[in-house]
Amino acid sequence: MSLTVEQARRLGGVVGILFVVIAVVAVFLPGSPPKADEVAKIGSYLTDKRGSILAGSYLTCLAFVFFLLFMGALRSQFSAFDRTGIHPGSAALAGGVAGASMVFAGTAVLNGAVFQVAAAGDANLNHALYDVANDLFFASGFGFAAFFAGAAVAVRITGALPSALAPAGLLVALINLVGGVGLFAKTGFFAIGGAFGFIVPLASLLWILAASIAMLRPASAAPSAAG
């Protein structure tokens, strides 16, 4: 059975919303992680929260299956509205794949640490794996910055989504870039366990939720909303 363009767009909206819902649960399920300077708490966090972290790892990977499907539908949406022939959704697709790959890697490292290693009680190894996992999550922000910036440009060029999503996408891209400060911040707002680590995914999820809702609307309404 073949899908029409409108059916594919609406399916993209559905999987985008599913991604947001599952990702929110995955982010908050394990609770607040230890901060970068709370080294003594890392081992107990990995062992005490073992079940929640393992469940969160599975949900994170599941969520990003829906994210990849959403990206494919979003790129098709941009292509359907494109009259320039420059394929403006390609940059968003590349950035999203790069970011998602980093998330998968970071989740695998964290899951590996929790699954058996943490119970051995090697504080240095637990600390190292915890830092590597978080560094991969921070690095994913650079890929997602390309995704949101590329999507913002595509919205501006094609008018495939409401025009407000273009500047909002650029803002979320900037937030993701700033989140990369966590790669070298040892303490504070931007470091591992800092508040900015929650702001970045929530801002990103809000944009995807708004785009997904827009994709559920009739096709004839999208260009006029984009202005």
Secondary structure, 3 states (H helix, E strand, C coil): CCCCHHHHHHHHHHHHHHHHHHHHHHHHCCCCCCCCCCHHHHHHHHHHCHHHHHHHHHHHHHHHHHHHHHHHHHHHHHHHHCCCCCCCCHHHHHHHHHHHHHHHHHHHHHHHHHHCHHHHCCHHHHHHHHHHHHHHHHHHHHHHHHHHHHHHHHHHHHCCCCCCHHHHHHHHHHHHHHHHHHHCCCCCCCCCCCCHHHHHHHHHHHHHHHHHHHHCCCCCHHHHHHC
